[in-house]
Amino acid sequence: MSTDIVARPLDYSRVFTQAIDRLHAEGRYRVFIDILRNKGAFPNARCFAGHNGPKPITVWCSNDYLAMGQHPKVIAAMEEALHDVGAGSGGTRNIGGNTHYHVDLEHELADLHGKEAALLFTSGYVSNEATLHTLAKVLPGCIIYSDELNHASMIAGIRNSGCEKRVFRHNDVAHLESLLAADDPAVPKLIAFESVYSMEGDIAPIAAICDLADKYNALTYLDEVHAVGMYGARGGGISEREGVAHRLTIIEGTLGKAFGVMGGYIAADRTIVDVIRSYAPGFIFTTSLSPVLVAGVLASVRHLKASSVEREGQQAAAATLKAMLRDAGLPVMAGETHIVPVMVGDPVKAKKISDILLAEYGVYVQPINYPTVPRGTERLRFTPGPAHDEGMMRDLTRALVEIWGRLELRAAA
């Protein structure tokens, strides 16, 4: 008689269900809202979730910071491209996707940052992951020094490269220098950081980090995704505003936030761009952006190089909202950028506030929970744009004050 123990087959469904249940228990299960934006009337939109037909709402958390996704020039350029060349790109850039729109946009982006060349990717996530991954692979023994609050895409690129990593405290130049000084001077080094940290609303000391890069012979990689289009005389970001773009080895940006469409890119000298173009799997094997999208971005970049009206309107709106919320005793986090974060400190309560705002006040703002921010620092992140008027801001402030009182939340210190 056999005494072999027959193992029970693994219940895959139970494993997956438990994974989702954990998110619910921790209060950080993500719900994607079902909406349509109203063309030409942003931030007005229609919500379809839980309603008999669409309900009018006001969007307060879009990364289309300047509403360029609604701009007549952008829409017209996309329509023209659609009727000129069709919808898709035809494949990877190597096979059939290197349309003239891509070439023109890369020239515009290189010019925007004062660099020799630029390279388009399908998203900002891909541009970060592919570039950092490839750089570290090409530089034998490379060590990457990463700000502790860097984007998940930067962290993924560094991790996937397999290189050594040093994490420095957020915007802490002294700590960064101590890490640089402790490593072999002959080893290749790359400092990776952001200009605007979107969950904190603060800005990196770019010039000071460049000074360290010069001192310790390190390359620099600056993620400007929350700053391109938003700062600088032509929308080149914080590095343009502070006159330090020429000191940075690589500048990375997105085309899906202030420029209002989709995509990501890097700008650098011609040889570095050629290395990424030639070695990065995330670029080589990905179908390129549709020429329709690229045409829209091209119109957006060209417009924002010449116009500061949108930037000025957005900065004024952010300053007004911060003042209103602060005067109402709400816990607005300190910051010097267009981001307006309000601290909650609890994932369940952050989700509850978001739900009440949408259901009762027609206000859409997503709660920001772990892993986007550390546990215990959950928040609401408002991104007022040039089209958010003072009436909308007063309505939002009154709603938040009422909900804060209803839920007995802590007011500002």
C-alpha positions in Angstrom: 0.0 0.0 0.0 1.4 3.4 -1.1 2.2 5.9 1.7 3.0 8.7 -0.7 1.3 12.0 0.3 -0.6 13.6 -2.5 -0.2 17.4 -2.4 -3.3 19.4 -2.9 -3.2 21.4 -6.1 -2.6 25.1 -5.5 -5.7 27.2 -5.5 -4.6 30.0 -7.7 -7.9 31.8 -7.5 -7.6 32.0 -3.7 -4.1 33.5 -3.9 -5.3 36.2 -6.3 -8.4 36.9 -4.2 -6.3 37.2 -1.0 -4.0 39.7 -2.8 -7.0 42.0 -3.6 -8.5 41.5 -0.1 -5.2 42.8 1.4 -5.5 46.0 -0.5 -9.1 46.5 0.6 -8.1 45.8 4.3 -5.3 48.3 4.1 -7.7 50.9 2.6 -5.6 51.3 -0.6 -7.6 49.4 -3.2 -7.6 51.7 -6.3 -10.9 52.6 -8.0 -10.7 54.1 -11.5 -13.3 56.7 -12.1 -15.4 56.4 -15.2 -15.5 59.9 -16.8 -15.4 61.8 -20.0 -13.9 65.3 -20.2 -15.9 68.0 -21.8 -14.0 69.3 -24.9 -13.3 73.0 -24.6 -14.8 73.2 -21.1 -12.1 71.6 -18.9 -12.1 71.1 -15.9 -15.7 70.2 -16.4 -16.4 66.6 -17.1 -19.0 63.8 -16.9 -18.9 61.0 -14.4 -20.7 57.7 -15.2 -19.9 55.7 -12.1 -22.9 54.8 -9.9 -25.3 57.2 -11.7 -28.2 56.9 -14.0 -26.5 58.6 -16.9 -23.6 61.1 -16.7 -23.3 63.4 -13.7 -21.5 66.8 -14.1 -18.3 67.0 -12.1 -15.2 69.3 -11.7 -11.8 67.6 -12.1 -9.2 68.7 -9.6 -6.4 66.1 -10.0 -5.5 66.0 -13.7 -1.9 66.2 -14.7 -3.0 68.0 -17.9 -1.9 71.0 -15.8 -2.4 73.7 -18.5 -5.4 72.1 -20.3 -3.3 71.8 -23.4 -5.1 68.6 -24.2 -8.1 70.8 -24.9 -6.2 73.5 -26.8 -7.6 74.3 -30.3 -4.1 74.2 -31.9 -3.4 70.8 -30.5 -6.8 69.3 -31.5 -6.5 70.8 -35.0 -2.9 69.4 -35.5 -4.1 66.0 -34.5 -7.1 66.1 -36.8 -4.8 67.2 -39.7 -2.3 64.4 -39.0 -5.1 61.8 -38.8 -6.4 62.8 -42.2 -2.9 63.1 -43.7 -1.2 59.9 -42.6 -3.8 57.8 -40.8 -4.0 56.5 -37.2 -1.1 54.3 -36.4 2.7 54.6 -36.7 3.2 51.3 -38.5 5.4 49.6 -35.9 8.7 50.3 -34.1 10.8 53.2 -35.3 13.2 50.8 -36.9 10.5 48.9 -38.9 8.0 51.5 -39.9 7.3 54.1 -37.3 9.9 56.8 -37.9 7.5 59.4 -39.3 8.6 62.9 -40.0 6.4 64.0 -37.1 8.8 62.1 -34.7 11.8 63.7 -36.3 10.4 67.2 -36.0 9.3 66.7 -32.4 12.7 65.4 -31.3 14.3 68.5 -32.8 11.9 70.8 -30.9 12.5 69.0 -27.6 16.3 69.1 -28.1 16.0 72.8 -28.7 13.7 73.3 -25.7 16.5 72.0 -23.4 19.5 73.4 -25.3 20.7 69.8 -26.1 22.1 68.3 -29.3 19.4 65.6 -29.6 16.3 64.1 -28.1 14.6 60.7 -28.2 10.9 59.9 -28.0 9.4 57.1 -25.9 5.8 55.9 -25.5 5.5 57.2 -22.0 7.5 59.0 -19.3 7.6 55.7 -17.3 9.3 54.0 -20.3 11.7 56.8 -20.9 12.9 56.6 -17.3 13.0 52.8 -17.0 14.7 52.3 -20.4 17.3 55.0 -20.1 18.5 54.4 -16.6 18.5 50.6 -17.2 20.6 51.1 -20.4 23.0 53.7 -19.0 24.0 51.5 -16.1 24.4 48.5 -18.4 26.7 50.4 -20.8 28.8 51.8 -17.9 30.6 48.9 -16.3 30.5 49.0 -12.5 28.3 52.1 -12.5 26.8 53.3 -9.2 23.6 55.2 -9.3 22.8 57.7 -6.6 19.0 58.1 -6.3 16.9 60.6 -4.3 14.7 58.6 -1.9 11.5 60.1 -3.4 12.3 59.4 -7.0 9.5 58.2 -9.3 8.7 54.4 -9.4 9.9 54.3 -13.0 13.3 55.6 -12.0 13.5 53.0 -9.3 12.5 50.3 -11.7 15.2 51.3 -14.2 17.9 51.3 -11.6 16.7 48.0 -10.1 16.5 46.3 -13.6 20.0 47.4 -14.5 21.5 45.3 -11.7 23.9 48.1 -10.8 24.9 49.2 -7.3 22.5 51.9 -5.9 22.9 54.5 -3.2 19.8 56.2 -1.9 20.3 59.7 -0.5 17.8 61.5 1.8 15.4 63.7 -0.1 17.1 66.9 -1.4 19.9 66.3 1.1 23.1 67.5 -0.7 25.3 66.8 2.3 24.2 63.2 2.5 24.6 62.8 -1.3 28.2 64.1 -1.0 29.0 61.7 1.8 27.9 58.8 -0.4 29.9 60.0 -3.4 33.0 60.6 -1.3 32.9 57.1 0.1 33.0 55.4 -3.3 36.0 54.7 -5.6 36.8 57.8 -7.6 37.4 55.7 -10.7 34.0 54.1 -10.7 31.3 55.5 -13.1 28.7 57.5 -11.2 25.3 58.8 -12.1 23.1 61.0 -9.9 19.4 60.6 -10.6 16.8 63.0 -9.2 13.7 65.1 -10.1 13.2 68.8 -10.3 9.6 69.0 -9.0 8.5 66.3 -6.6 4.8 66.0 -7.3 3.7 64.5 -4.1 5.6 67.0 -1.9 5.4 70.0 -4.1 9.0 70.9 -3.5 12.0 71.5 -5.8 15.5 69.9 -5.9 18.7 72.0 -5.4 19.8 71.3 -9.0 22.8 73.7 -9.1 24.2 72.2 -5.9 23.8 68.7 -7.2 25.5 69.7 -10.4 28.4 71.1 -8.3 28.8 67.7 -6.7 28.6 66.0 -10.0 31.5 68.2 -11.2 33.5 67.5 -8.1 33.1 63.8 -8.1 33.1 63.3 -11.9 29.5 62.0 -12.0 26.8 62.2 -14.7 23.5 63.7 -13.9 20.0 62.6 -14.8 17.1 65.0 -14.1 13.5 64.0 -14.3 11.5 67.1 -15.2 8.2 65.5 -15.9 6.2 67.7 -13.5 8.0 70.8 -14.7 8.3 70.8 -18.5 5.9 73.2 -20.0 5.3 74.6 -16.5 8.5 76.6 -15.7 11.0 78.6 -17.6 10.5 81.3 -20.3 9.8 78.6 -22.9 8.6 75.8 -20.7 11.9 74.0 -20.4 11.3 73.3 -16.8 13.1 74.2 -13.5 16.5 73.7 -15.1 15.7 76.4 -17.7 14.2 78.7 -15.1 17.4 78.4 -13.0 19.8 78.6 -16.0 21.4 75.2 -15.3 20.1 73.0 -18.2 23.5 73.1 -19.9 25.1 71.5 -16.7 22.9 68.4 -16.8 23.9 65.3 -18.7 20.4 64.1 -19.4 17.0 65.7 -19.0 13.9 63.5 -19.1 10.4 64.7 -19.6 6.8 63.7 -20.3 4.4 64.7 -23.0 1.3 63.6 -21.1 1.2 66.3 -18.4 1.7 70.0 -19.1 1.9 69.3 -22.9 -1.4 67.5 -22.6 -1.1 64.5 -24.9 1.1 61.4 -24.4 4.7 60.1 -24.5 8.0 60.6 -22.9 11.5 61.7 -24.0 15.1 62.3 -23.1 17.4 65.2 -24.2 21.2 64.9 -24.1 24.2 65.1 -26.3 24.0 63.2 -29.6 26.2 60.3 -28.6 24.3 59.5 -25.4 21.0 59.7 -27.3 22.4 57.4 -29.9 23.5 54.9 -27.3 20.0 54.8 -25.8 18.4 54.5 -29.2 20.7 51.6 -30.1 20.7 49.7 -26.9 17.5 50.3 -24.9 15.0 47.4 -25.3 12.2 49.6 -24.1 12.8 51.8 -27.1 13.8 49.3 -29.8 11.0 46.8 -29.4 8.1 49.1 -28.7 5.6 50.4 -31.4 6.3 54.1 -31.7 3.8 56.8 -30.8 1.0 57.3 -33.3 1.8 60.3 -35.6 -1.5 61.7 -34.5 -0.3 62.0 -30.9 3.1 63.3 -32.0 1.5 66.0 -34.1 -0.6 67.1 -31.1 2.5 67.3 -28.9 4.4 69.2 -31.6 1.7 71.9 -31.6 1.7 72.0 -27.8 5.5 72.3 -27.4 5.7 75.0 -30.1 2.8 77.0 -28.5 4.2 76.8 -25.0 7.6 77.9 -26.2 6.0 81.2 -27.3 3.2 81.6 -24.8 3.4 82.1 -21.0 -0.3 82.9 -20.5 -1.1 79.3 -19.5 1.8 79.0 -17.1 1.0 82.3 -15.4 -2.7 81.4 -15.1 -1.9 78.1 -13.6 0.6 79.6 -11.0 -2.0 82.2 -10.0 -4.7 79.5 -9.6 -2.4 77.4 -7.4 -1.4 80.3 -5.2 -5.1 81.3 -4.8 -6.2 77.8 -3.8 -3.3 77.3 -1.4 -4.3 80.6 0.3 -8.0 79.7 0.5 -7.4 76.3 2.0 -4.8 77.6 4.4 -7.1 80.4 5.6 -9.8 77.8 6.1 -7.6 75.9 8.5 -7.0 72.9 6.3 -3.6 71.1 6.5 -2.1 72.2 3.2 1.5 70.9 2.9 4.2 73.6 2.4 5.6 73.8 -1.1 6.6 76.3 -3.8 5.2 74.7 -6.9 1.9 74.2 -8.7 1.1 71.1 -6.6 -1.4 71.6 -3.8 -1.3 68.6 -1.4 -3.6 68.4 1.6 -2.4 66.0 4.3 -4.8 63.3 5.6 -2.5 60.7 7.1 -4.8 57.8 6.8 -5.7 55.7 3.7 -9.3 54.9 4.7 -10.1 58.5 5.5 -8.4 59.8 2.4 -10.6 57.4 0.3 -13.7 58.4 2.3 -13.1 62.1 1.7 -12.6 61.5 -2.0 -15.8 59.4 -2.2 -17.9 62.1 -0.4 -16.5 64.9 -2.6 -17.5 63.0 -5.7 -20.9 61.7 -4.6 -22.2 64.8 -2.8 -20.3 67.8 -4.3 -19.4 66.7 -7.8 -15.7 67.2 -7.1 -13.2 64.6 -8.4 -9.8 64.3 -6.6 -8.1 60.9 -6.2 -6.6 59.9 -2.8 -2.8 59.4 -2.9 -1.9 56.3 -0.9 1.0 53.9 -0.4 3.2 53.0 -2.3 3.0 56.4 -4.1 3.6 58.0 -0.8 4.9 56.5 2.5 2.4 55.0 4.9 0.9 57.5 7.3 1.3 60.4 4.8 -1.7 59.7 2.7 -3.1 62.9 1.1 -5.3 64.6 -1.4 -3.4 66.1 -4.3 -5.0 69.1 -6.0 -3.7 70.5 -9.3 -5.6 73.7 -10.1 -5.2 74.9 -13.7 -5.7 78.2 -15.5 -9.4 77.3 -16.0 -10.2 76.7 -12.4 -11.9 79.9 -11.3 -12.3 81.4 -7.8 -15.9 80.2 -7.6 -14.8 76.6 -8.1 -12.1 77.2 -5.4 -14.6 78.6 -2.9 -17.0 75.7 -3.5 -14.1 73.2 -3.0 -12.9 74.9 0.2 -16.4 74.9 1.7 -16.8 71.2 0.8 -13.5 70.3 2.4 -14.3 72.2 5.6 -17.6 70.5 5.9 -16.2 67.0 5.4 -13.2 67.7 7.8 -15.7 68.6 10.5 -18.0 65.7 9.7 -15.2 63.1 9.9 -13.6 64.9 12.8 -10.2 65.2 11.1 -7.3 67.2 12.3 -7.0 70.8 11.1 -3.8 72.6 10.2 -1.3 73.0 13.0 
